[in-house]
Amino acid sequence: MKIVSLCSTGSCCPVVKITDTQVEIGEKGNTCVLTKEQWETLRDKIQKNEL
């Protein structure tokens, strides 16, 4: 599992947790779980400035 914090302080911001099967984005009590396919689609759209 890879965990990436979305801010420099580390504990107060949402994180991205990446496993072999899914990606979880958010913080305690407020998360979104994506399949790897959904994650790749989201990542592609962000990189293409579609979002």
C-alpha positions in Angstrom: 0.0 0.0 0.0 1.2 3.5 -0.8 -0.2 6.5 1.2 0.3 10.1 0.0 -0.8 13.1 2.0 -2.4 16.0 0.1 -0.7 18.7 2.2 2.7 19.4 3.7 1.7 19.0 7.4 0.6 15.4 6.9 -2.0 14.9 9.6 -4.7 17.5 8.9 -5.4 16.8 5.2 -6.9 14.1 3.1 -4.7 11.2 1.9 -4.6 9.0 -1.1 -4.2 5.3 -0.3 -3.3 3.1 -3.2 -3.5 -0.7 -3.1 -3.3 -3.4 -5.8 -7.1 -3.3 -6.2 -8.4 0.1 -5.2 -7.6 3.7 -4.4 -9.1 5.5 -1.4 -9.2 9.3 -1.3 -10.2 11.3 1.7 -10.1 11.6 5.5 -11.7 9.8 8.4 -15.5 9.8 7.9 -15.3 11.2 4.4 -13.8 8.9 1.9 -14.2 7.9 -1.8 -13.1 4.4 -2.9 -12.3 3.9 -6.6 -11.4 0.8 -8.5 -8.0 0.9 -10.2 -9.9 1.4 -13.6 -11.8 4.4 -12.2 -8.6 5.8 -10.7 -6.8 5.6 -14.0 -9.7 7.4 -15.7 -9.7 10.1 -13.1 -5.9 10.5 -13.4 -6.0 10.7 -17.2 -8.7 13.4 -17.1 -6.7 15.5 -14.6 -3.5 15.1 -16.7 -5.4 16.2 -19.9 -6.9 19.2 -18.0 -10.4 17.9 -18.5 -11.1 18.4 -14.8 
